């Protein structure tokens, strides 16, 4: 894990320069992620979270999953299934608009990486402490609020970097609504999947590996579906965002989310 969000931002800036220089389509998601990381860093500095130290640990752990996948793929090494789909689309699907690449990256990072990042910074003991878990959930919700506040700004950024068609302009209000729904729905599903992974890790390494494998397969299948042409945000609005692991019947989770 990196030492600080400032150091993370510096490394992401360097990565973005390289991705842009090579006209790599992964630059679209990377640029959005960099801007949102800066926004979260500003909120931490402004005292917007109940536990700023924990939030920074979470943010760094979360970013590491993406940065490690990106670095591995650039070296020609294997990456997890969801990132394989997103990275292959960035390399091969030149017909996809920048927004589509952003949403593929978001789907892989939120649905596959985020539950793992939360598991990394919330121990089983903390899951068993309702007061602390509520605090963690509240800070996690506040991150969503920071991201929701950026929807309009990101729309402007994306428009400035491309030439939107008439259809894109007509759909822009619906796209903003769909983006907000994505972020809101993601919190609920991510928290439920995190709880399933927590339950699995209590059963041992093999059970956790199995559960994570299920999550990887579900996410990869979802991303594969999203590589089809068409207005992907409206598809999200119709079908929902993300995936859900089955909740163990013997231990239904009633935690916050």
Secondary structure as GFF3:
##gff-version 3
##sequence-region A 1 257
A	DSSP	alpha_helix	5	21	.	.	.	ID=ss1
A	DSSP	alpha_helix	27	45	.	.	.	ID=ss2
A	DSSP	alpha_helix	52	74	.	.	.	ID=ss3
A	DSSP	alpha_helix	81	92	.	.	.	ID=ss4
A	DSSP	alpha_helix	98	107	.	.	.	ID=ss5
A	DSSP	pi_helix	108	113	.	.	.	ID=ss6
A	DSSP	alpha_helix	114	121	.	.	.	ID=ss7
A	DSSP	alpha_helix	124	127	.	.	.	ID=ss8
A	DSSP	alpha_helix	130	148	.	.	.	ID=ss9
A	DSSP	alpha_helix	151	160	.	.	.	ID=ss10
A	DSSP	alpha_helix	166	202	.	.	.	ID=ss11
A	DSSP	alpha_helix	205	226	.	.	.	ID=ss12
A	DSSP	alpha_helix	232	239	.	.	.	ID=ss13
A	DSSP	three_ten_helix	249	251	.	.	.	ID=ss14
###
